[in-house]
Amino acid sequence: MFDSVPGPRCALRPLRTVLAVIATIALSACATNVPGAGGQVQAPAGSRPATLQAVPPAARAQVPPAPPAGNPTPSPMTAPTQGQTASLATGAMPASATTTDAAAVPDPAAEPRPGLAPQAKIAALLPLSGPNAAIGAAMLDAMAMAHADAKGGIPVDLLPRDTGGTPEGARAAAASALEAGATIIVGPLLGAEIPAVAEVARAASVPVLGLTNNAAAAGPGVYVLGLLPQNQVQRSIGFAQGKGARRFAAVIPNDVYGRIVEDAFRAAVAAAGGQVVAVERHGGDVATISASVKRVAGAIERIDALLVAGNGDGLILAASFVPYFDIDAREKLVLVATTTWDDPRLAREVALYGAYIAAPLTARRDDFQRRYKEANGRDAQLLSSLGYDAAALAIAALREAGDGALAPVLTNSGGFEGYDGVFRLQTDGTNTRLLPVLQFQRGGPKIVDDPAGASN
């Protein structure tokens, strides 16, 4: 099992499903990284709700254009007709919110539609203690922002519960939230926790929006929202093919993540009609990483594109050996695959300048970081924006479904767009994303290919 911890990942707008508009704001310039640390739950100070845009159906090539810049007053909007774009709700705790249940204050100008339940409750299952407590606290801060952003419609309560980062703790947290009346679960963070949560959630017919990037955790009624390595690798290989690459090599860690990447790499190259020249596996230490990159360098004349995969220190180390063995990322296509795409060190790694990464570093990230810091007095932790997007999606789905089933709303074929970009939840619980491709450069990554049409 693997997850993006420590390391990263949706306030959204479906294309076909009729959803209530909660708020709209301006878009800001392309962001690069999310540094910082977590903190206590606080209300956003001077925060502005995020624009939630439609994701096109699979047959469409681009996302509809973003709304014009500006910060209009949040207000309800009449439901669009078929084919028009409607916005998902955003959400987050009010000023009095703590880690106990907190009810949202409905907008008096927006009367609930007939058929909506009188209120709804979202369980937020996060590691608020244990080794990932800082990440859990930061994600809860972001969920609080989403909850506070929600205006109009039925009131929605956020029920934070500490999982401790263990399956046993996650099961107990889910049981506690369900007993308190939770109608949808956001979390837990780790793939290893999800089976325990899924068991009790399915028994109560309550869907789960897991925050993991492990596709193996997905299943009926259990959706994973994290950036899946399969999506990232497929997008990277497709981009390289579009630039003329036909012969590929990969340097990957010899672990569970590496095996998933290798399977995705071989499948993507085959689908692109390319050739796998070499796959070099390493143990994560200096000696084996160095040897792996050196062997690839020896065959570099037969290689058009090199995929370097890994996480944290191992990825940084592998990247440093690429120029050391005279592989120039400006001459050869060097592609990066990592679950820690939000790691600030990547942008500062000179060895990566010229290399490419497919990741949800969208033009909205600067705005999220600014809003998070205004609300909490600190920079956003890795994964924080995923917490915002997940909570916003849960709020919107509850309000749209009313007393009906949530699954048709969550798996809307139009998909959604949030701070972490465009994504679609599949009926099998996995997700697909329209990932921009960025090039590492001095001054920060730059979007060079964006299927959503937001290249900078």
HUSUL-V89957 format. One record per backbone hydrogen bond with DSSP energy under -1.0 kcal/mol. CO is the residue of the C=O (numbers start at 1). NH is the residue of the N-H. E is the energy in kcal/mol with one decimal. If there is no record, write none. Layout:
CO_NH_E ; CO_NH_E
This chain:
3_5_-1.5 ; 12_88_-3.1 ; 14_86_-1.7 ; 53_13_-2.3 ; 53_417_-1.1 ; 57_60_-2.0 ; 81_84_-2.4 ; 91_147_-3.3 ; 94_97_-2.2 ; 102_158_-1.3 ; 107_110_-2.0 ; 113_116_-1.8 ; 120_157_-2.9 ; 121_183_-3.0 ; 121_184_-1.0 ; 122_159_-3.6 ; 123_186_-3.5 ; 124_161_-2.7 ; 126_128_-1.6 ; 126_163_-2.4 ; 130_133_-1.8 ; 132_136_-2.5 ; 133_137_-2.8 ; 134_138_-2.1 ; 135_139_-2.5 ; 136_140_-2.1 ; 137_141_-2.1 ; 138_142_-2.0 ; 139_143_-2.4 ; 140_144_-2.3 ; 141_145_-1.7 ; 142_146_-2.1 ; 143_147_-2.5 ; 144_148_-2.4 ; 145_149_-1.8 ; 146_92_-2.2 ; 155_120_-1.7 ; 157_122_-3.0 ; 159_124_-2.3 ; 161_126_-2.4 ; 163_166_-1.4 ; 166_170_-2.6 ; 167_171_-2.4 ; 168_172_-2.2 ; 169_173_-2.4 ; 170_174_-2.5 ; 171_175_-2.5 ; 172_176_-2.3 ; 173_177_-2.3 ; 174_178_-2.7 ; 175_179_-2.1 ; 176_180_-1.3 ; 177_182_-2.2 ; 178_181_-1.4 ; 184_123_-2.7 ; 185_209_-3.4 ; 186_125_-2.6 ; 188_211_-2.5 ; 190_193_-1.3 ; 193_197_-1.5 ; 194_198_-3.5 ; 195_199_-1.8 ; 196_200_-1.2 ; 197_201_-2.6 ; 198_202_-2.8 ; 199_203_-1.3 ; 201_206_-2.6 ; 202_205_-1.2 ; 207_185_-2.4 ; 208_223_-3.1 ; 209_187_-2.7 ; 210_225_-2.3 ; 212_226_-2.1 ; 214_217_-1.9 ; 215_218_-1.6 ; 219_222_-2.4 ; 221_208_-2.5 ; 222_219_-2.1 ; 223_210_-2.9 ; 228_232_-1.8 ; 229_233_-2.8 ; 230_234_-2.2 ; 231_235_-2.2 ; 232_236_-2.2 ; 233_237_-2.6 ; 234_238_-2.2 ; 235_239_-2.2 ; 236_240_-2.3 ; 237_241_-2.7 ; 238_242_-2.0 ; 240_245_-2.4 ; 241_244_-2.0 ; 246_275_-2.8 ; 247_304_-2.6 ; 247_305_-1.9 ; 248_277_-3.3 ; 248_278_-1.1 ; 249_307_-2.8 ; 250_280_-3.3 ; 251_309_-2.7 ; 252_282_-1.8 ; 253_255_-1.7 ; 255_259_-2.3 ; 256_260_-2.0 ; 257_261_-2.5 ; 258_262_-2.8 ; 259_263_-2.2 ; 260_264_-2.2 ; 261_265_-3.1 ; 262_266_-2.8 ; 263_267_-2.1 ; 264_268_-2.6 ; 265_269_-2.5 ; 266_270_-2.2 ; 267_271_-2.4 ; 268_272_-1.6 ; 269_274_-2.9 ; 270_273_-1.4 ; 275_248_-3.2 ; 278_250_-1.6 ; 280_252_-2.7 ; 282_254_-3.1 ; 285_289_-2.3 ; 286_290_-2.6 ; 287_291_-2.1 ; 288_292_-2.0 ; 289_293_-2.4 ; 290_294_-2.2 ; 291_295_-2.1 ; 292_296_-1.7 ; 293_297_-2.5 ; 294_298_-1.6 ; 296_299_-1.4 ; 297_300_-1.3 ; 299_302_-2.0 ; 300_303_-1.6 ; 304_333_-1.7 ; 305_249_-1.9 ; 306_335_-3.4 ; 307_251_-2.8 ; 308_337_-2.1 ; 311_314_-1.1 ; 312_316_-2.0 ; 313_317_-2.6 ; 314_318_-2.4 ; 315_319_-2.7 ; 316_320_-1.8 ; 317_321_-1.2 ; 321_325_-1.8 ; 322_327_-2.2 ; 323_326_-2.1 ; 328_331_-1.6 ; 328_332_-3.0 ; 333_306_-3.2 ; 334_356_-2.8 ; 335_308_-3.4 ; 337_310_-1.8 ; 340_343_-2.0 ; 342_34_-1.1 ; 343_346_-1.7 ; 349_352_-1.8 ; 350_353_-1.7 ; 352_355_-3.0 ; 355_440_-2.6 ; 356_336_-2.6 ; 357_438_-3.0 ; 359_361_-1.7 ; 360_362_-1.7 ; 362_31_-1.4 ; 362_365_-1.6 ; 364_368_-2.1 ; 365_369_-2.7 ; 366_370_-2.4 ; 367_371_-2.8 ; 368_372_-3.0 ; 369_373_-2.2 ; 370_374_-2.3 ; 371_375_-2.2 ; 372_376_-2.4 ; 373_377_-2.5 ; 379_37_-1.0 ; 381_384_-1.7 ; 383_387_-1.4 ; 384_388_-1.7 ; 385_389_-2.6 ; 386_390_-2.6 ; 387_391_-2.2 ; 388_392_-2.7 ; 389_393_-2.4 ; 390_394_-2.3 ; 391_395_-2.4 ; 392_396_-2.4 ; 393_397_-2.7 ; 394_398_-2.3 ; 395_399_-2.2 ; 396_400_-2.4 ; 397_401_-2.8 ; 398_402_-1.8 ; 401_404_-2.6 ; 406_410_-2.6 ; 407_411_-2.4 ; 409_412_-1.4 ; 412_415_-1.3 ; 416_423_-3.2 ; 418_421_-2.0 ; 421_418_-2.0 ; 422_434_-1.7 ; 423_416_-3.2 ; 424_432_-2.1 ; 426_429_-1.8 ; 429_224_-2.9 ; 430_426_-3.1 ; 432_424_-2.5 ; 433_435_-1.1 ; 436_359_-1.6 ; 437_448_-2.8 ; 437_449_-1.6 ; 438_357_-2.4 ; 439_446_-2.2 ; 440_354_-3.2 ; 441_444_-2.2 ; 446_439_-2.7 ; 449_437_-3.4 ; 450_453_-2.1
